[in-house]
Amino acid sequence: MPDPLVSRLKSLVVATLKLEDITPDQIADNEPLIGSGLNLDSIDALELVVTLEKEFGIKIGSSEESRAALASIAHLAEFIRARADPAKLPR
């Protein structure tokens, strides 16, 4: 059974960044989000961070923390699980 948080994150990436040629199912859990992989740039990363902070009630403080969290969907899910209120996580 797919991880509901991973599925939600993939949907958020596609919706937030308006990725027209990519569906959530096409994003691999360990695919890099920044640079290679989805090839997101710093503006995309900033948009995504703002959405994630609102959605999950977390704070991503520095650019280093952002880079680490956005390394992949799997890293992002781990980052959010460690910081978010469990009530805000999809089940």
GROMACS elastic network, one bead per residue, 0.5 to 0.9 nm:
[ bonds ]
;  ai    aj funct       b0    kb
    1     4     6  0.86950   500
    2     5     6  0.87418   500
    2     6     6  0.76352   500
    2     7     6  0.70453   500
    3     6     6  0.53217   500
    3     7     6  0.62470   500
    3     8     6  0.86758   500
    3    91     6  0.84344   500
    4     7     6  0.50737   500
    4     8     6  0.60736   500
    4     9     6  0.85766   500
    4    89     6  0.84060   500
    4    90     6  0.56988   500
    4    91     6  0.58231   500
    5     8     6  0.50368   500
    5     9     6  0.60842   500
    5    10     6  0.86194   500
    5    77     6  0.64937   500
    5    80     6  0.89706   500
    5    81     6  0.87479   500
    5    89     6  0.66228   500
    5    90     6  0.55990   500
    5    91     6  0.74487   500
    6     9     6  0.50987   500
    6    10     6  0.62367   500
    6    11     6  0.86767   500
    6    29     6  0.75283   500
    6    73     6  0.66211   500
    6    74     6  0.70904   500
    6    76     6  0.84620   500
    6    77     6  0.61438   500
    7    10     6  0.52463   500
    7    11     6  0.63182   500
    7    12     6  0.86787   500
    7    24     6  0.73566   500
    7    25     6  0.81773   500
    8    11     6  0.51159   500
    8    12     6  0.61097   500
    8    13     6  0.86652   500
    8    24     6  0.87689   500
    8    90     6  0.73647   500
    9    13     6  0.61601   500
    9    14     6  0.87024   500
    9    24     6  0.85519   500
    9    52     6  0.85605   500
    9    73     6  0.69287   500
    9    76     6  0.80732   500
    9    77     6  0.75268   500
   10    13     6  0.51761   500
   10    14     6  0.63949   500
   10    15     6  0.86697   500
   10    23     6  0.83446   500
   10    25     6  0.75818   500
   10    26     6  0.89265   500
   10    27     6  0.67666   500
   10    28     6  0.89454   500
   10    29     6  0.86389   500
   10    73     6  0.71431   500
   11    14     6  0.52575   500
   11    15     6  0.60604   500
   11    16     6  0.83523   500
   11    23     6  0.78757   500
   11    24     6  0.52570   500
   11    25     6  0.86264   500
   12    15     6  0.51048   500
   12    16     6  0.56084   500
   12    17     6  0.81004   500
   12    24     6  0.84793   500
   12    48     6  0.80314   500
   12    51     6  0.79747   500
   12    52     6  0.82632   500
   13    16     6  0.53778   500
   13    17     6  0.59351   500
   13    18     6  0.79862   500
   13    19     6  0.78941   500
   13    24     6  0.78294   500
   13    48     6  0.68160   500
   14    17     6  0.55759   500
   14    18     6  0.56027   500
   14    19     6  0.50074   500
   14    20     6  0.77143   500
   14    22     6  0.70066   500
   14    23     6  0.67523   500
   14    24     6  0.63265   500
   15    18     6  0.50026   500
   15    19     6  0.68290   500
   15    20     6  0.88776   500
   16    19     6  0.80448   500
   16    44     6  0.86849   500
   16    47     6  0.71804   500
   16    48     6  0.65395   500
   16    51     6  0.72786   500
   17    20     6  0.88415   500
   17    44     6  0.65433   500
   17    47     6  0.74439   500
   17    48     6  0.73896   500
   19    22     6  0.56647   500
   19    23     6  0.77829   500
   20    23     6  0.78000   500
   22    25     6  0.81963   500
   22    26     6  0.63224   500
   22    27     6  0.77214   500
   23    26     6  0.53975   500
   23    27     6  0.72585   500
   24    27     6  0.56156   500
   24    28     6  0.87828   500
   25    28     6  0.75882   500
   27    30     6  0.85102   500
   27    31     6  0.69382   500
   27    37     6  0.88777   500
   27    38     6  0.80316   500
   27    73     6  0.82553   500
   28    31     6  0.51137   500
   28    32     6  0.86531   500
   28    72     6  0.84133   500
   28    73     6  0.76113   500
   28    74     6  0.88481   500
   29    32     6  0.86935   500
   29    72     6  0.64924   500
   29    73     6  0.50373   500
   29    74     6  0.51947   500
   29    75     6  0.85383   500
   30    33     6  0.87708   500
   30    71     6  0.81632   500
   30    72     6  0.52074   500
   30    73     6  0.62022   500
   30    74     6  0.57573   500
   30    75     6  0.77975   500
   31    36     6  0.84514   500
   31    37     6  0.56586   500
   31    38     6  0.75626   500
   31    71     6  0.80162   500
   31    72     6  0.55103   500
   31    73     6  0.72351   500
   31    74     6  0.85540   500
   32    35     6  0.71690   500
   32    36     6  0.61581   500
   32    38     6  0.66410   500
   32    39     6  0.79477   500
   32    70     6  0.78659   500
   32    71     6  0.54337   500
   32    73     6  0.79229   500
   33    36     6  0.70712   500
   33    37     6  0.57582   500
   33    38     6  0.50377   500
   33    39     6  0.62855   500
   33    40     6  0.60142   500
   33    41     6  0.89272   500
   33    45     6  0.86604   500
   33    70     6  0.62589   500
   33    71     6  0.58731   500
   33    72     6  0.53632   500
   33    73     6  0.74963   500
   34    37     6  0.70168   500
   34    38     6  0.65705   500
   34    39     6  0.53280   500
   34    41     6  0.61874   500
   34    42     6  0.79335   500
   34    44     6  0.87380   500
   34    45     6  0.75438   500
   34    67     6  0.79618   500
   34    70     6  0.70681   500
   34    71     6  0.67271   500
   34    72     6  0.81509   500
   35    38     6  0.71373   500
   35    40     6  0.58909   500
   35    41     6  0.67298   500
   36    40     6  0.79245   500
   37    40     6  0.81507   500
   40    43     6  0.80006   500
   40    44     6  0.56744   500
   40    45     6  0.67308   500
   41    44     6  0.52656   500
   41    45     6  0.62607   500
   41    46     6  0.87776   500
   42    46     6  0.61680   500
   42    47     6  0.86827   500
   43    46     6  0.50817   500
   43    47     6  0.62804   500
   43    48     6  0.85965   500
   44    47     6  0.51717   500
   44    48     6  0.61570   500
   44    49     6  0.86169   500
   45    48     6  0.50706   500
   45    49     6  0.60839   500
   45    50     6  0.86835   500
   45    66     6  0.79390   500
   45    67     6  0.84898   500
   45    70     6  0.76459   500
   46    49     6  0.50769   500
   46    50     6  0.62802   500
   46    51     6  0.86976   500
   46    66     6  0.86614   500
   47    50     6  0.53065   500
   47    51     6  0.63692   500
   47    52     6  0.87345   500
   48    51     6  0.51223   500
   48    52     6  0.61058   500
   48    53     6  0.85592   500
   49    52     6  0.50749   500
   49    53     6  0.60391   500
   49    54     6  0.86069   500
   49    59     6  0.85837   500
   49    60     6  0.70603   500
   49    66     6  0.74929   500
   49    70     6  0.86858   500
   50    53     6  0.52175   500
   50    54     6  0.63410   500
   50    55     6  0.86315   500
   50    60     6  0.88498   500
   51    54     6  0.52422   500
   51    55     6  0.60023   500
   51    56     6  0.85064   500
   52    55     6  0.50245   500
   52    56     6  0.58217   500
   52    57     6  0.75509   500
   52    58     6  0.72467   500
   52    59     6  0.85850   500
   52    60     6  0.88818   500
   52    80     6  0.86887   500
   53    56     6  0.55948   500
   53    57     6  0.51083   500
   53    59     6  0.57086   500
   53    60     6  0.72641   500
   54    57     6  0.54307   500
   54    58     6  0.73988   500
   54    59     6  0.89647   500
   55    58     6  0.81545   500
   55    88     6  0.77213   500
   56    59     6  0.89546   500
   56    80     6  0.74606   500
   56    83     6  0.88375   500
   56    84     6  0.58825   500
   56    85     6  0.73767   500
   56    88     6  0.56650   500
   56    89     6  0.69748   500
   57    83     6  0.86182   500
   57    84     6  0.62333   500
   57    85     6  0.72899   500
   57    88     6  0.76233   500
   58    80     6  0.72646   500
   58    83     6  0.62474   500
   58    84     6  0.56057   500
   58    85     6  0.82357   500
   59    83     6  0.82573   500
   59    84     6  0.89752   500
   60    63     6  0.81591   500
   60    65     6  0.63346   500
   60    66     6  0.60174   500
   60    69     6  0.83088   500
   61    64     6  0.84058   500
   61    65     6  0.64456   500
   61    66     6  0.73133   500
   62    65     6  0.51182   500
   62    66     6  0.61730   500
   62    67     6  0.86198   500
   63    67     6  0.60386   500
   63    68     6  0.85593   500
   64    67     6  0.51073   500
   64    68     6  0.62314   500
   64    69     6  0.85822   500
   65    68     6  0.51747   500
   65    69     6  0.60576   500
   65    70     6  0.84759   500
   66    69     6  0.51158   500
   66    70     6  0.59350   500
   66    71     6  0.84577   500
   67    70     6  0.52147   500
   67    71     6  0.60716   500
   68    71     6  0.53316   500
   68    72     6  0.85582   500
   68    75     6  0.74449   500
   68    76     6  0.82094   500
   68    79     6  0.87291   500
   69    72     6  0.73818   500
   69    73     6  0.84930   500
   69    74     6  0.89971   500
   69    75     6  0.56457   500
   69    77     6  0.83369   500
   69    78     6  0.81938   500
   69    79     6  0.59109   500
   69    80     6  0.83819   500
   70    73     6  0.70054   500
   70    74     6  0.89184   500
   70    75     6  0.66785   500
   70    76     6  0.56261   500
   70    79     6  0.89828   500
   71    74     6  0.81506   500
   71    75     6  0.60333   500
   71    76     6  0.71651   500
   72    75     6  0.51658   500
   72    76     6  0.61321   500
   72    77     6  0.86285   500
   73    77     6  0.61036   500
   73    78     6  0.86192   500
   74    77     6  0.51975   500
   74    78     6  0.63249   500
   74    79     6  0.86587   500
   75    78     6  0.51393   500
   75    79     6  0.61043   500
   75    80     6  0.86412   500
   76    79     6  0.50011   500
   76    80     6  0.61209   500
   76    81     6  0.85334   500
   77    80     6  0.51934   500
   77    81     6  0.60700   500
   77    82     6  0.86155   500
   78    81     6  0.52000   500
   78    82     6  0.62769   500
   78    83     6  0.88537   500
   79    82     6  0.53424   500
   79    83     6  0.65199   500
   79    84     6  0.85008   500
   80    83     6  0.52079   500
   80    84     6  0.54354   500
   80    85     6  0.89182   500
   80    89     6  0.85635   500
   81    84     6  0.56812   500
   81    85     6  0.80805   500
   81    86     6  0.74376   500
   81    89     6  0.77744   500
   82    85     6  0.88355   500
   83    86     6  0.87566   500
   84    87     6  0.82196   500
   84    88     6  0.68694   500
   84    89     6  0.73651   500
   85    88     6  0.55372   500
   85    89     6  0.71768   500
   86    89     6  0.53224   500
   86    90     6  0.85758   500
   87    90     6  0.80248   500
